Amino acid sequence: MANTERFNTLQKVVIARKAVNKLRDTSTLTSDERDLVNTTYAALIDVEDLLILEDIRESIKDMEANSKKLGALTKDFNKSAARLKKVAKFIGDAAKALGVLADIVSKAAAAGI
């Protein structure tokens, strides 16, 4: 799913969750209505979590792929003329930082943080 579509869907889910949450405070709900509202609220939270976690998973994959790509480009820069080698360190540092960030985000997501 594209980021724009995911974001738009997430916005609609959040709006729906907030509307349902307001209903939870309504004192005139019947028992069946209250059960329906609470079940719907829980389902919307699950969907919201799923959309956010999927975005994180895709971001991790993208970060890992880009880190590897930058690492390979660093090697190419190191094989090139001296003027390009000067830049290789910066590219390598960016690749390492991106790899570390992907690892941190991945571990945080796995731990539920």
Buried (B, 14 or more C-beta within 10 A) or exposed (E): EEEEEBEEBBEEBBEBBEEBBEBEEEEEBEEEEBEBBBEBBEBBBEBBEEBBEEBBEEBBEEBBEBBBEBBEBBEEBBEEEEEEEEBBEEBBEBBBEBBEBBBEBBEEBEEEE
